[in-house]
Amino acid sequence: MADDVFYANGLRFECTRCSRCCRHTSGYVFLSSADLERLKSAKRMGRVDFLRTYCRRISFGVAQRVSLREKKNLDCVLWEDGGCSVYESRPLQCRSFPFWSACVSSLEQWEIHAEQCPGMGKGTLHSRQTIDEWLEKRRSDGFLE
């Protein structure tokens, strides 16, 4: 770990549940095996039914990943009635935001992402250790193929 990361003294973030990261924008929410277990349990569904109902396979040439589907309006398939229908069981990708390598690679990147997220820079101070743990968890969790 570099000693000169801009977040050495931590970063403030508190999810406001504004749903900006869940709605109106195309993207992927890649799932790990642990994510699938939590989600199918929260929805009280079997693996096959959950995958058929809520997921899609994304091909990257030689690799494939399983991602949550989007609705026609580009909302996450799990976004219902003003929020995430499985908030407490949401995928690691969702739980770890904004502590993604793309967001914390530099102060400039943090500020660019913060323009779209009202919770960044506000609320709870997350230590460097916590941020590094989120980054490592994202690296170590294997994606479903």
JOTA-V247860 format. One record per run of one state. SS is the DSSP state (~ for helix, > for strand, _ for the rest). FROM is the first residue (numbers start at 1). TO is the last residue. If there is no record, write none. Layout:
ss:SS from:FROM to:TO
ss:SS from:FROM to:TO
This chain:
ss:_ from:1 to:10
ss:> from:11 to:13
ss:_ from:14 to:29
ss:> from:30 to:30
ss:_ from:31 to:31
ss:> from:32 to:32
ss:~ from:33 to:42
ss:_ from:43 to:46
ss:~ from:47 to:54
ss:> from:55 to:60
ss:_ from:61 to:62
ss:> from:63 to:68
ss:_ from:69 to:69
ss:> from:70 to:70
ss:_ from:71 to:75
ss:> from:76 to:76
ss:_ from:77 to:78
ss:> from:79 to:80
ss:_ from:81 to:82
ss:> from:83 to:84
ss:_ from:85 to:86
ss:~ from:87 to:89
ss:_ from:90 to:91
ss:~ from:92 to:95
ss:_ from:96 to:100
ss:~ from:101 to:104
ss:_ from:105 to:106
ss:~ from:107 to:114
ss:_ from:115 to:119
ss:> from:120 to:126
ss:_ from:127 to:127
ss:~ from:128 to:140
ss:_ from:141 to:142
ss:> from:143 to:143
ss:_ from:144 to:145
